[in-house]
Amino acid sequence: MNVANSEGYTTADGRKIGGVLMEMKNITLRFGGVKAITDISFDIREGEIRAIIGPNGAGKSSMLNVISGFYVPQEGEVWFKGYKRGPMKPYQVARLGIARTFQNIALFDGMSVLDNIMTGRLTMMKSGLLSQALWWGGAQREETEHREKVEKIIDFLEIQPIRKTPVGRLPYGLKKRVELARALAAEPKLLLLDEPMAGMNVEEKEDMSRFILDVNDEFGTTIALIEHDMGVVMDLSDRVVVMDYGKKIGDGTPDEVRNNQDVIDAYLGVAHD
């Protein structure tokens, strides 16, 4: 099997970014006769925060769904950890080390914060359904270990006071934080964030930005995110890929993208659906 190799780079603030973790090679995705993505290539490197931006309808969410394995492109290749990835089921993608949050919050409103975050550990649980139901022997020890890891995430994201609160009672900003906690519970190598700041006020955005940076710094988690707030993107990201009408029009550091005339024209134009 062919292995893709690539050197890392050093950021402006001296952080060391590793080699290629995921590579999208000439990705084309069609729905019927409509192309959502056209011949796009880019990579995501170990330890970086990689943003995917573009006007409405640019194909960003479709690309994130290709990265997460939810969509399979008609053309092109997806490489992860140096190996070509074929079609996979969601649980297989999770076991590979890819977790995500969603633009529209996908939590269980009737369950507590703790129980919602525990669902992020499901793919790691080895005991059978009967032993889990009886909470006996190995199942009891296993759940205790998983719960300890979840409690550390709860402490890390500063949501201890709401750990037993049903998610349906929480304000929007806290729900977003719980969804981030559930994704982190899966211990991902690559964390995908679909508009993590959407619908938030200024204070909530500041909190989420801080947590994203802390996740990247303290856990060493590679992050790829879609975000419309350009201030957030430019502050958080190491590199940015820009899409418009399903095509790549820019790729580079925030400063390089900010000064790219094609990117300027796309954002000065009228947003399209």
Buried (B, 14 or more C-beta within 10 A) or exposed (E): EEEBEEEEBEBEEEBEBBBBBBBBBEBBBBEEEEBBBBBBBBBBBBBBBBBBBBBEBBBBBBBBBBBBBBBEBEBBBBBBBBEBBEEBEEEBBBEBBBBBBBBEBEBEEEBBBBBBBBBBBEBBBEBEEEBBEEEEEEBBEBBEEBBEBBBEBBEBBEBEEBBEBBBEEBEEBBBBBBBBBBBBBBBBBBBBBBBBBBEBEEEBBEBBBEBBBEBBEEBEBBBBBBBBBBEBBBEBBBBBBBBBBBBBBBBBBBEEBBEBEBBEEBBEEEEEE
